[in-house]
Amino acid sequence: MRTLNDAAATFLNLKRIAVAGVSRSQPDAANLIYRKLRETGYQVFALNPHANEIEGDPCYPNLQAIPGGVEGVVLATTPQVTEQIVRECAQAGVRHVWMHRSLTSGSVSDEAVAYCQEHGIQVIPGACPMMFCEPVDFGHKCMRWLFNLTGRNPQKI
């Protein structure tokens, strides 16, 4: 088992990351994560089957449509969509998944976590990449501390 800090460090060492759940009309957590990763030097790809462009960048309908593929996927979707995308990850050879969770239940699905584990995909079932992607803003530092204190962040993965 790994700690959340170790799992986050491994994930954030990837270079090509897709973010699923970005919105073309109502920017939300996925858009913030997408923007943060882009601004900190990652090759980041937006996933939304209903959009061609997000924030001036191309948007892809699925993982297979991303030229050259990706190493990891951040999921900021409903749990049902998470279950669908982790299956795409297995088919596309993606070996790292981060299921975003903040103040609500987020994208975490027990079925999707089990699927990842059964298919050799390293999964982070909760927390937010913005709590670990340097430089971490004050708000996300506070959230990480509070969620660690209350057990809301997974401690062993």
Buried (B, 14 or more C-beta within 10 A) or exposed (E): EBEBEEBBEBBBEBEBBBBBBBBBEEBEBBBBBBBBBBEEEBBBBBBBEEBEEBEEEEBBEBBEBBEEBBBBBBBBBBBEBBBBBBBBBBEBEBBBBBBBBBEEEBBBBEEBBEBBEEBEBBBBBBBBBBBBBEEBEEEBEEBBEEBBEEEBBBEEB
